[in-house]
Amino acid sequence: MYTKAVRLLFILVAALLSSPIFASETTQEEEKLDMTEVIMHHVKDAHEFHILSYTAKDGNKKDISVYFPVILLDNGLQIFSSKKLYHGEEVNEHGHSYHINKELGYGLYHEKIYKLNAEGALTFNAEGHPENIKPLDFSITKNVFVVLFSALLLFVLMRAAAKTYRKDEVHAPRGFAKAIEPFVIFVRDEIAKDNIGEKKYEKYLPYLLTIFFFIWINNMLGLIPIFPGSANLSGNIAFTLVLAVFTLIATVFSGNKNYWGHIFAMPGVPKLLLIIMVPIEIIGIFTKPFALTVRLFANITAGHIIVLSLTGIIFTFGSAAWAGLTVPMSLFMGVLELLVALLQAFIFTMLSALFIGEAVAEHH
């Protein structure tokens, strides 16, 4: 019974890792697979959720996607479906492949929207970058959708857990509250108290709990390639940068006179050396959130790329025999990513608490 269950799990993981991701890249005709394009398509943001592609009986390629609204500020508010761009005219000029819609007057190149020129096309410079005007883009992309979805999910789950405590403050928590209580206590005792201190940790505990669970939820959503609502959100450097800026704001505005004194007038340091030390300390204020940004972004993106690369070996060589090697390795990396998803949430929260703790620490 146990062997059958393991075999079924193995087959299921192999199907999940391969078919939905690479269905859009294979047809009945022989076609060379561009793994770089496949991987970048998965880790990048987009104006659609591409679920799968298939070849119809008539030989034409069909796509099943969820299209998001495009919202542009260009001589007024322009709102239309991204389907009009993806299914517009496809242009392949001098090695540049992009979609245009002459009726709307916009083109889509590498998921960026540009305004078409007078000839109804995009022009590229010597470096291969479009020279067309980019309108102000407030479109709903899959990363934006997942941010909103995960924020709503976090609110609903935590509200349900809080209701459990309010209804029964005597007995042990039940349901979802019972599941997350160890993590809440861990963040409180091992992160907030240890790094900020017994007297001041309560002020920052809501923020630390929020970023811990928010990052963890988004990391987990990014590990579900077949779910239409999945996206490599934590692998988007803009997302990690915003979270790091929140920590920077909390640190700077919480800094006491002892914190700023060690930056602009370090005790025991000759005044002549302050000319060198003060700029270094000021730079250090911004290198800390930079480290938070890059650490989370790089680790999550690297995990996605490794799993996709291992699975793609099967399709690159065009032989199912490679599945005997790559599927177990992909399965191992998938399990490892489950650990990384939690670990990166912990590291980001712990470092945020450490930086805030340095800012509020009293003189000893």
N, C-alpha and C positions, 0 to 999 in steps of 0.2 A: 504494500500500500504506500509506504514511504517512498519507494523507488519510483512508482508511477507519478506521485505528486511532484517529485523533483524533476522528472522528465517533462511533465506538463508545464511546470514553471519555466523550464529551459526553453521550450518551444514558444511559449507566450512572450518571454522577454525578447527572443530573437525576432519575432514578428513585430513587436512594438518598436524595437530599435531600427528595423530596416524598412518595412513596407510603407509607413506613412510619410517618412522623411524623403525617401528616394523614389517614390512613385512618380513624381513629376519629372524625374530625370531619365526614365527609361521608357522606351517605346518598343513596338514589335520590330522595328527596323534597328539595325546595328548603329549604335550611336556612342561616341566616345564620351565618357563621363568626366566632367570637369569638377573634381572634388573641391577645389578652392571656391568655386561658385556655389556649390551645394552648402558648404560649411558657412560661408559668409551670408548666404541667404537665411540660414537658420539663426545665426547670432545677431544679425542686424535688425533694426526696426523696419517696419513696413506699414503701408496704408491699408493692408488687408490681412486676414487670417487665411492663409492658404492651407486647406485641409488635405486635398489630394488631387492628382491629375490622372486621367485614364484615356485610353484610345478607344473611340467609339467604333461601331461596326463599319461606318463609312470611311474609317481611317483618319478622321480628324481628331486632334487632341482636345479633350475637354477638361475644364478646371472646375473644381468645387471650392469656393472661397466665400468668406464673409467680408464684405466691403464696408469700409468706414467712410463717414462724411469728410470731405475736404472743405476746410474753412480758411479762406484767404482774404486778406485785406489789401485790395488792389483796385483803386478807383471805386471804392465802396466795398461792401461785404459780398463775397462770392462763395456760395455754398453749393456743392454738387457731390455726387457719389464718386469714390475713387475708381469705381468700375469703368467710368467713362474715360479714364486715363489708361488703365491696364488693358482695356479692350479697344483702345483707340488704334491709330495707325502705328505700326511697328517700323522703325527706321534703323537701318544698319549702315552707317556712313563712316568710312575711314576707321573701322575698328570700334566705333562707338555705337552701341545698341541702346535704343531708348524708345519710349512710347510718346506719341503726341496726339492731341485732339485739336485740330485746327478750328473747329467750331467754338470751342471754349477759349482757345488761344494759349494753352499751357502744355508743357511737356514734362515727362517724368523720367529722370535719369538718376540711377543709383538711389532711388527712393527720395530724391529731392525734386521739388517742383520749381520749374522755371517758366518764365513768360517767353513765348515764341517771338521771333523777330518778324520783320515785315514779310519775309519769304515763307513764314510758317514752319520754321525749323530751329534747331539749336546750333550755335556756332561754338567751336572749341579752340582754345589757345594752343600754343606749342607744347604745353605740359599736359594737354588732354583734359583740361577743366573747362566747363561751360562758361561762356562769357555773358550769357543772357541774364536779365534781371531776375532776382528771386523775390517774389512778393512775400509779405509778412504771412507766415504760415502758422495757423492755430488749429491745424487739422487733428482729428482723433486718429492716432496710430495705435498699433497693437500694444505698444509699451504704455501709452496713455490709458488705454482701456484697462490694462492689467493693474496699473497703479490705482485706478478708481475701484476696480473690482476687489483687489486685495485690501484696500482701506475699508471698504464696506464689509468685507468678510471679517476683518479684524474687529470692527466695531460690533458686529452682530455676535461674534463668538465671545468677546469679552463682556458684553452687556449680559449675555445669557449666564456667564460664569458669575458675574456680580450679583445677579438676581438670586442665584443659589445661596450665596452667603447672606443676603438680606432676609431671605425667607427662614433660614435656619442657621443661627449663629452659634448654636450649641454643639450640634452633631458634626461629624466629619462631612466634608463637601462630597457631592455626588456628581456623576456625569462628567461633562467637559471640565468643570471646575476642579474635579479630582485629578484630571489628567494634567492640567497646567500648573497646579499648585506647587509641585516640586521645582518647576522652572522659575516661578515667581519668587519663591523663597531663595533659590540659588542666586538670582539676580540681586535680590535685596541683601542677602548676607555675605555672599562671596564677591560681589562686584561693587555694589553701592556703598555698603558699610566699610569694606576694606580699603577702598580707594578715596572715598569722600569723607568718611568719618561718621561716628555715631550721632553727632550733634546736627549735621547738615545734610545727611543723605536723603531724608524724606522729601526735601524740596525738589530733588532731581530724580527721584525714583520713578515717577510717572513717565518722564521722558525716556529714561533708560529702558523701562519695560516696553514702551511703545516701539522704539527702534529695534530692540531685540526681536520681538515677535513679528514686526513688520518686515524686517530683513529675512527672517527665517521663513515666513509664509511665501515671500516672493522667490526665495531660493528654491523652495519646494515646488512652486508652480512652474518654474523654469525647467524642472526635471520631468515634466509630463509632455512629451512631444506629440502625443496623439490628441491631447485635449485642446479644442479650438481656442481656449482662453490662455494658452501658455505663451510665454515670451521670455527672452533672455534679459529680463529687466535688470537684475543685479549685475549683468555683464554690459550694461549701458553706463558709460562713464559720467553722463549727465545726471543720472539717477544717484549714483554714489557720491558725486560732487555735491548735490543738494543736501544729502544727509550729512556730509562732512561739514558743510557750511552751517547747518543747524548746531552741530557740536561746537564749531568755532564761535558762533554767536553766544551760546550758553557759557563758553569759557571766558570770552572777553568781557561780557557784561556781568559776570560773577566775580571777576578778579578783584581782590581787596588790595589795600595799600601795600601789604607785604609782597604780593605777587608782582605789582607794577614796580615796586621798589627794587626787586631783584632784576628787573629788566632794564630800568633806566638809571639806577644808582646802586649797583651791586655792592653790598657791604664787604669791606676788606680788600677791595680791588683798587689799585692806584688810579687816580683820576685820568692820567694819561692813557691808560689802557681802556678806559670807557669809550674812547673814540672808536676802538675796534670792536669791543664787546657789545655795545648797545645795538649797532646794526645787525650783528649776528643773532642777538636775542630777538630782535624784531622779526628777522627772517624766520627764526624758529617758531614764532607764533603761527605762521602760514604753512610751514613745512609739515606740521602735525596733521592738519586736515588733508593736506596733499597725500600724506602716507595713508590715511584712512581711505581716501578716494581710490588710489591705485591698488591697494591691497585687496579690497573687496572686488573691484572690477577685474583685476588680473586673475585672481584665483577662480572666480566663477566662470569667466570666459574660457580659461585654459581647460577646465573640466569638460565643458561642452565640446570644445574642439577635439580633445583627445577621444571622447566617446564616438563622435561623428567620424573621425579619421579611422579609428579601428573598424567600425562598421563598414565604412566606405571601401576598405580593402577588398571585400567580397565583390563589389560592383566594378572596382577598378580593374581587377584581373579577370572578371567575368566568369568566376568559378565558385560554385557553392562549396567546394572542398575547403576553401579558406574559412568557412563558417565554423569549422571545428576548432580553429584557433582564435578567431576574432570575436566570436559570440561569447565564449567564456571570459575573455579579457574585457569585453564591453560590459558584461554583467558585473564583473569585479569593479570596474571603474564606476558603474552606476551605483553600486552599493557604497563605494568610497565617496561618491558625490553626496549621498545622503548624510554622511558624517561631515563632509565639508560644508554643506548647507547650514548645519547647526553650528559648526565650529566658527565659521566666518561671522555669523550673527553674534556669537559670544565674544570674539576678538574685537569686533567693531564697538560693541557695548562696553567691554572692559577698558579699551583704550579711551573711549569717550569719558568714562567715569574717572580714569586716571588723569586726563587733561583737566577736567573740571575740579578734581580734588587738588591738583597743584595750584589752581587759581584761588581756591577758597581756604587753603591751609593757613593756619595762624603761625606767627613767628614763634620759634622754639629756641 
